[in-house]
Amino acid sequence: METRRKLFTGKVLEAEKGKPIVAVVSTKAPDLIGDVIHQGPNENGKGWLLDDFNSRGRVYWMHDPLRPNLAKATARVDGDRLLLSVQFDHGDDFARELDRKYREGYLTEWSVGFRPVKWEENNEHGGWTIYEAALDEVSAVNQGMHPGTGVISKAYSDYADAACEMQTALDAYEKRLREIEAAVMRMEAKHDENLAAARLRAMVDELRGRRTSA
């Protein structure tokens, strides 16, 4: 499973000068496409797997692995949320500026990069329910890559445009999928097992496949 990235508008819990920043970077609440991440142990998995991340503590800017690591960091689960303790590299001008912006509230958002290990698709919110996931990295981000949000520089504008197009396509698939599922349910309620019902089910499967590949 390839790495997935989730934006979270986090809350800085601790930002005392001279000490690491402690922030919430993920919760169990559904995101914009309905995905739910179980933070801790649950009946179907272990929640966040943090050993690899905590051994390296990778903190990037906008998920850019070509830029040198910006901070030392560790993560831990606290109830239904994931906490990040991060100490930016004050010997790096850019990292030092990020530290100031988070401490003073000019930056508030984080994004987690992770690999789902155990999950189920098509939950009640229309997304995935992720029972176990390996945290790869956490990124400081300027704004979300959702439609209507800005970008930090031209270097990311193409990426942002592509993300907007993908989200628009997903929204269209979700809407059409709900319409088709409703039609199938109406036909099944009438015990109508004719060819039209079979074709509708095939269309549902096709849309689900496109959503997963997107």
HUZIZI-V894030 format. One record per residue. N is the residue number from 0. RES is the residue in three letters. PHI is phi in whole degrees, 0 to 359 (none if undefined). Layout:
<<N | RES | PHI> <N | RES | PHI>>
This chain:
<<0 | MET | none> <1 | GLU | 287> <2 | THR | 292> <3 | ARG | 252> <4 | ARG | 231> <5 | LYS | 232> <6 | LEU | 278> <7 | PHE | 219> <8 | THR | 279> <9 | GLY | 273> <10 | LYS | 236> <11 | VAL | 284> <12 | LEU | 270> <13 | GLU | 222> <14 | ALA | 211> <15 | GLU | 293> <16 | LYS | 305> <17 | GLY | 88> <18 | LYS | 240> <19 | PRO | 300> <20 | ILE | 283> <21 | VAL | 244> <22 | ALA | 221> <23 | VAL | 277> <24 | VAL | 242> <25 | SER | 197> <26 | THR | 221> <27 | LYS | 278> <28 | ALA | 296> <29 | PRO | 300> <30 | ASP | 269> <31 | LEU | 295> <32 | ILE | 252> <33 | GLY | 89> <34 | ASP | 287> <35 | VAL | 235> <36 | ILE | 250> <37 | HIS | 289> <38 | GLN | 283> <39 | GLY | 237> <40 | PRO | 305> <41 | ASN | 215> <42 | GLU | 293> <43 | ASN | 244> <44 | GLY | 180> <45 | LYS | 261> <46 | GLY | 75> <47 | TRP | 289> <48 | LEU | 257> <49 | LEU | 245> <50 | ASP | 301> <51 | ASP | 295> <52 | PHE | 299> <53 | ASN | 292> <54 | SER | 281> <55 | ARG | 236> <56 | GLY | 62> <57 | ARG | 284> <58 | VAL | 233> <59 | TYR | 252> <60 | TRP | 251> <61 | MET | 55> <62 | HIS | 60> <63 | ASP | 264> <64 | PRO | 284> <65 | LEU | 280> <66 | ARG | 276> <67 | PRO | 304> <68 | ASN | 307> <69 | LEU | 262> <70 | ALA | 199> <71 | LYS | 264> <72 | ALA | 209> <73 | THR | 225> <74 | ALA | 232> <75 | ARG | 209> <76 | VAL | 271> <77 | ASP | 231> <78 | GLY | 67> <79 | ASP | 259> <80 | ARG | 214> <81 | LEU | 253> <82 | LEU | 257> <83 | LEU | 245> <84 | SER | 252> <85 | VAL | 230> <86 | GLN | 239> <87 | PHE | 292> <88 | ASP | 284> <89 | HIS | 284> <90 | GLY | 276> <91 | ASP | 250> <92 | ASP | 303> <93 | PHE | 292> <94 | ALA | 296> <95 | ARG | 297> <96 | GLU | 291> <97 | LEU | 298> <98 | ASP | 303> <99 | ARG | 297> <100 | LYS | 296> <101 | TYR | 292> <102 | ARG | 293> <103 | GLU | 262> <104 | GLY | 86> <105 | TYR | 283> <106 | LEU | 241> <107 | THR | 225> <108 | GLU | 257> <109 | TRP | 229> <110 | SER | 221> <111 | VAL | 263> <112 | GLY | 253> <113 | PHE | 210> <114 | ARG | 247> <115 | PRO | 298> <116 | VAL | 251> <117 | LYS | 228> <118 | TRP | 201> <119 | GLU | 230> <120 | GLU | 266> <121 | ASN | 61> <122 | ASN | 278> <123 | GLU | 296> <124 | HIS | 264> <125 | GLY | 89> <126 | GLY | 242> <127 | TRP | 263> <128 | THR | 253> <129 | ILE | 257> <130 | TYR | 268> <131 | GLU | 207> <132 | ALA | 211> <133 | ALA | 265> <134 | LEU | 284> <135 | ASP | 266> <136 | GLU | 200> <137 | VAL | 236> <138 | SER | 244> <139 | ALA | 285> <140 | VAL | 226> <141 | ASN | 277> <142 | GLN | 213> <143 | GLY | 291> <144 | MET | 268> <145 | HIS | 264> <146 | PRO | 307> <147 | GLY | 92> <148 | THR | 265> <149 | GLY | 272> <150 | VAL | 231> <151 | ILE | 279> <152 | SER | 201> <153 | LYS | 299> <154 | ALA | 300> <155 | TYR | 254> <156 | SER | 294> <157 | ASP | 297> <158 | TYR | 297> <159 | ALA | 295> <160 | ASP | 298> <161 | ALA | 296> <162 | ALA | 296> <163 | CYS | 297> <164 | GLU | 296> <165 | MET | 296> <166 | GLN | 295> <167 | THR | 298> <168 | ALA | 296> <169 | LEU | 299> <170 | ASP | 299> <171 | ALA | 294> <172 | TYR | 298> <173 | GLU | 299> <174 | LYS | 296> <175 | ARG | 295> <176 | LEU | 298> <177 | ARG | 296> <178 | GLU | 296> <179 | ILE | 292> <180 | GLU | 298> <181 | ALA | 296> <182 | ALA | 295> <183 | VAL | 298> <184 | MET | 298> <185 | ARG | 295> <186 | MET | 290> <187 | GLU | 293> <188 | ALA | 297> <189 | LYS | 267> <190 | HIS | 59> <191 | ASP | 265> <192 | GLU | 253> <193 | ASN | 283> <194 | LEU | 298> <195 | ALA | 299> <196 | ALA | 297> <197 | ALA | 297> <198 | ARG | 293> <199 | LEU | 295> <200 | ARG | 298> <201 | ALA | 298> <202 | MET | 294> <203 | VAL | 300> <204 | ASP | 299> <205 | GLU | 295> <206 | LEU | 294> <207 | ARG | 298> <208 | GLY | 297> <209 | ARG | 294> <210 | ARG | 297> <211 | THR | 295> <212 | SER | 292> <213 | ALA | 290>>
